[in-house]
Amino acid sequence: MPSLVIVGDDDGALRFDVDFAGMERAYAGPVQTVHVPGAGHFVPAEKPEAVLACLIPFLRGLPDW
C-alpha cells in the first residue's frame, strides 16, 4: 500500500531525521515524504493548502482497486 507522510519542517514534537529514521522499513509499500516549510506538528490545520497540494496528486496516482 503506497503511503504519504507529510511532515512540518518546524515540528517541535518530532524531528524527522531522528524520529522517522528508517521508517520506510515499517511500510509494506512505497513511501513518499513531503516536508512542509513553516508548518509545525499539526500540518493539516496549519497549512491546509500545502496538504491538499501534495495529497490530491498522490491520491490521483494510486491504482484503481
HUPEZI-V193376 format. One record per residue. N is the residue number from 1. PSI is psi in whole degrees, 0 to 359 (none if undefined). OMEGA is omega in degrees with one decimal (none if undefined). Layout:
n=N psi=PSI omega=OMEGA
n=N psi=PSI omega=OMEGA
This chain:
n=1 psi=120 omega=176.0
n=2 psi=145 omega=-178.8
n=3 psi=145 omega=175.5
n=4 psi=122 omega=178.5
n=5 psi=119 omega=-179.4
n=6 psi=122 omega=-172.9
n=7 psi=133 omega=174.1
n=8 psi=131 omega=-179.4
n=9 psi=339 omega=-179.2
n=10 psi=27 omega=-179.2
n=11 psi=120 omega=179.7
n=12 psi=349 omega=-178.4
n=13 psi=324 omega=-177.5
n=14 psi=141 omega=174.5
n=15 psi=119 omega=-174.2
n=16 psi=315 omega=-175.8
n=17 psi=339 omega=-179.3
n=18 psi=304 omega=-172.1
n=19 psi=337 omega=-179.3
n=20 psi=8 omega=-179.4
n=21 psi=124 omega=178.9
n=22 psi=12 omega=-175.8
n=23 psi=336 omega=-178.6
n=24 psi=330 omega=-179.9
n=25 psi=339 omega=-178.3
n=26 psi=349 omega=-177.4
n=27 psi=145 omega=-178.9
n=28 psi=337 omega=-177.0
n=29 psi=191 omega=-179.7
n=30 psi=148 omega=-179.2
n=31 psi=129 omega=174.0
n=32 psi=128 omega=-179.5
n=33 psi=134 omega=177.9
n=34 psi=126 omega=175.0
n=35 psi=128 omega=-178.7
n=36 psi=111 omega=178.9
n=37 psi=141 omega=176.2
n=38 psi=5 omega=178.8
n=39 psi=147 omega=177.7
n=40 psi=225 omega=-174.9
n=41 psi=333 omega=-176.6
n=42 psi=67 omega=-172.6
n=43 psi=313 omega=-179.1
n=44 psi=326 omega=179.6
n=45 psi=326 omega=-175.2
n=46 psi=322 omega=-175.4
n=47 psi=64 omega=-175.9
n=48 psi=326 omega=179.6
n=49 psi=321 omega=179.2
n=50 psi=322 omega=178.3
n=51 psi=313 omega=179.0
n=52 psi=324 omega=-178.9
n=53 psi=333 omega=177.4
n=54 psi=332 omega=-177.5
n=55 psi=314 omega=-176.6
n=56 psi=311 omega=177.1
n=57 psi=324 omega=177.7
n=58 psi=312 omega=-179.2
n=59 psi=322 omega=178.4
n=60 psi=333 omega=-179.9
n=61 psi=353 omega=179.4
n=62 psi=146 omega=177.1
n=63 psi=153 omega=176.0
n=64 psi=139 omega=-179.4
n=65 psi=none omega=none
